Amino acid sequence: YSYPPDSINVELARKANTILSDNEYKADYNSWMKGCGWIPYGSLDAETAKRTSGYVSEKKYRQPPDTIKFTQIEDHPTVVQAKINQAQRSDVLYKAKNEEVIHNYNLPGDAPQFIQAKVNSYNISDTYYKLGLEDLKSKGYNLRSDAISIRAAKTARKAASDFEYKKGYEQAKGKLIGFQSIQDDP
């Protein structure tokens, strides 16, 4: 069955739905409940609230320290002790001496670790690694890629590589799985 849109039950359901809606509830609360308050000026409660707000006020309750007339004795023992205590508690002053010591290295020049560090720096350095080649270049020595020594080195490398390959091939012969006879094994 169907309801016509102007049916009383449909209208009541719509009205109930809008009443239950959070948006309607909040709008109603904000417009009706919050907006209805009034203050009875001159009543006992309003006057008491005015007086107590004066007591709660920081401005009226406390006197600012800069308005008090006071001079401090500079070398009073308590002031001197407070300055000493502050200097002792200061992290910056506490760590300053340590920072100076940490960043000053006094290693003698003939210490074994120092000598080893120098040797290591020579070994690691790209500049010293290429120094001999750079000297040859500066003297005018021309090292071409088709020089006899380079050709010999390339050929020796290739021969060693072929030899190792053939050696491995010969060792693997006959050990491959899946062939029925040795003649089938490449």
C-alpha positions as CSV (number, residue, x, y, z in Angstrom):
1,Y,0.0,0.0,0.0
2,S,1.1,3.6,-0.3
3,Y,0.6,6.8,1.6
4,P,-0.3,10.0,-0.2
5,P,2.2,12.8,0.5
6,D,-0.4,15.0,2.3
7,S,-1.5,12.2,4.6
8,I,-1.7,13.1,8.3
9,N,0.6,10.2,9.3
10,V,3.3,11.4,6.9
11,E,3.0,14.9,8.1
12,L,3.3,13.8,11.8
13,A,6.3,11.6,10.9
14,R,8.0,14.5,9.2
15,K,7.3,16.8,12.2
16,A,8.7,14.1,14.6
17,N,11.8,13.7,12.5
18,T,12.5,17.4,12.5
19,I,12.0,17.6,16.3
20,L,14.5,14.7,16.7
21,S,17.0,16.2,14.4
22,D,20.2,17.4,16.0
23,N,20.4,20.5,13.9
24,E,16.9,21.6,14.9
25,Y,17.6,20.8,18.5
26,K,20.8,22.9,18.5
27,A,19.1,25.8,16.6
28,D,16.3,25.7,19.0
29,Y,18.6,25.6,22.0
30,N,20.7,28.5,20.7
31,S,17.8,30.7,19.8
32,W,15.3,30.0,22.6
33,M,17.2,28.8,25.7
34,K,20.3,30.9,25.4
35,G,18.5,34.1,24.3
36,C,15.9,34.2,27.0
37,G,18.1,35.3,30.0
38,W,17.7,38.7,31.7
39,I,19.4,40.5,34.5
40,P,17.4,42.3,37.1
41,Y,19.4,45.5,37.5
42,G,19.4,46.7,41.0
43,S,18.6,43.4,42.6
44,L,20.5,42.1,45.5
45,D,22.2,39.3,43.5
46,A,23.4,41.7,40.7
47,E,24.8,44.2,43.2
48,T,26.7,41.4,45.1
49,A,28.2,40.1,41.9
50,K,29.4,43.6,41.0
51,R,31.1,44.0,44.4
52,T,32.8,40.6,44.3
53,S,34.1,41.2,40.8
54,G,36.0,44.1,42.2
55,Y,37.6,41.8,44.8
56,V,38.5,39.2,42.1
57,S,40.1,41.9,39.9
58,E,43.9,41.5,39.8
59,K,44.3,45.2,39.2
60,K,42.6,46.3,42.3
61,Y,43.7,43.4,44.5
62,R,47.5,43.4,44.0
63,Q,50.0,46.2,44.0
64,P,52.4,46.1,41.1
65,P,56.0,45.5,42.3
66,D,57.4,48.4,40.3
67,T,55.3,50.9,42.4
68,I,56.9,49.8,45.7
69,K,59.8,52.1,46.7
70,F,62.7,49.7,47.4
71,T,66.5,49.9,46.8
72,Q,68.6,46.9,47.1
73,I,72.0,46.9,48.8
74,E,74.4,45.7,46.2
75,D,77.0,43.9,48.3
76,H,74.6,42.5,50.9
77,P,75.8,39.0,52.0
78,T,72.6,37.3,50.8
79,V,72.8,39.0,47.4
80,V,76.5,38.0,47.1
81,Q,75.6,34.4,48.0
82,A,72.7,34.4,45.6
83,K,75.1,35.5,42.7
84,I,77.6,32.7,43.7
85,N,74.8,30.1,43.8
86,Q,73.5,31.3,40.4
87,A,77.0,31.0,38.9
88,Q,77.4,27.5,40.3
89,R,74.0,26.4,39.0
90,S,74.5,27.8,35.5
91,D,74.7,25.1,32.9
92,V,76.5,27.3,30.5
93,L,79.3,28.1,32.9
94,Y,79.4,24.5,34.1
95,K,79.9,23.1,30.6
96,A,82.2,25.9,29.3
97,K,85.5,24.4,30.7
98,N,84.6,21.0,29.4
99,E,83.9,22.4,25.9
100,E,87.3,24.1,25.9
101,V,89.0,20.8,26.9
102,I,87.0,18.8,24.4
103,H,88.0,20.9,21.4
104,N,91.7,21.2,22.2
105,Y,93.7,18.1,21.1
106,N,97.3,17.9,22.2
107,L,98.7,14.8,20.4
108,P,102.5,14.6,20.0
109,G,103.7,14.5,16.4
110,D,105.5,11.2,16.9
111,A,102.6,9.3,18.5
112,P,102.0,5.9,16.7
113,Q,98.3,6.7,16.3
114,F,99.1,10.0,14.7
115,I,101.6,8.5,12.3
116,Q,99.1,5.7,11.4
117,A,96.4,8.3,10.8
118,K,98.7,10.1,8.3
119,V,99.5,6.9,6.5
120,N,95.8,6.0,6.3
121,S,95.0,9.5,4.9
122,Y,97.6,9.0,2.2
123,N,96.2,5.6,1.3
124,I,92.6,6.8,1.2
125,S,93.2,10.1,-0.5
126,D,92.2,10.4,-4.2
127,T,94.8,13.1,-4.7
128,Y,97.7,11.0,-3.6
129,Y,96.3,8.0,-5.5
130,K,96.4,9.9,-8.7
131,L,99.6,11.9,-8.0
132,G,101.9,9.5,-10.0
133,L,99.7,9.6,-13.0
134,E,99.3,13.4,-12.8
135,D,103.1,13.7,-12.6
136,L,103.5,11.5,-15.8
137,K,100.9,13.6,-17.5
138,S,102.6,16.9,-16.5
139,K,106.0,15.5,-17.9
140,G,104.4,14.9,-21.2
141,Y,104.2,11.1,-21.0
142,N,101.4,9.9,-23.3
143,L,99.8,6.7,-22.3
144,R,97.6,5.6,-25.2
145,S,95.0,2.8,-25.0
146,D,96.7,0.9,-27.8
147,A,100.1,0.8,-26.1
148,I,101.9,-2.6,-26.0
149,S,101.8,-2.9,-22.2
150,I,98.1,-2.2,-22.1
151,R,97.4,-4.6,-25.0
152,A,99.4,-7.3,-23.2
153,A,97.5,-6.8,-20.0
154,K,94.1,-7.0,-21.7
155,T,95.1,-10.1,-23.6
156,A,96.4,-11.8,-20.4
157,R,93.1,-10.9,-18.6
158,K,91.1,-12.4,-21.5
159,A,93.3,-15.5,-21.6
160,A,92.9,-16.0,-17.8
161,S,89.2,-15.6,-18.1
162,D,89.0,-18.2,-21.0
163,F,91.2,-20.6,-19.1
164,E,89.0,-20.3,-16.0
165,Y,85.9,-20.8,-18.0
166,K,87.2,-23.9,-19.8
167,K,88.5,-25.3,-16.5
168,G,85.1,-25.0,-14.9
169,Y,83.4,-26.4,-18.0
170,E,85.6,-29.5,-17.9
171,Q,84.9,-30.1,-14.2
172,A,81.2,-29.8,-14.7
173,K,81.2,-32.3,-17.6
174,G,79.3,-35.5,-16.8
175,K,77.8,-34.1,-13.6
176,L,74.7,-32.5,-15.2
177,I,71.5,-34.3,-14.4
178,G,69.0,-35.4,-17.0
179,F,71.2,-37.0,-19.7
180,Q,71.0,-40.7,-20.3
181,S,74.5,-41.2,-21.6
182,I,77.8,-39.3,-21.6
183,Q,77.5,-38.8,-25.4
184,D,74.3,-36.7,-24.8
185,D,76.2,-34.5,-22.2
186,P,77.6,-31.4,-24.0
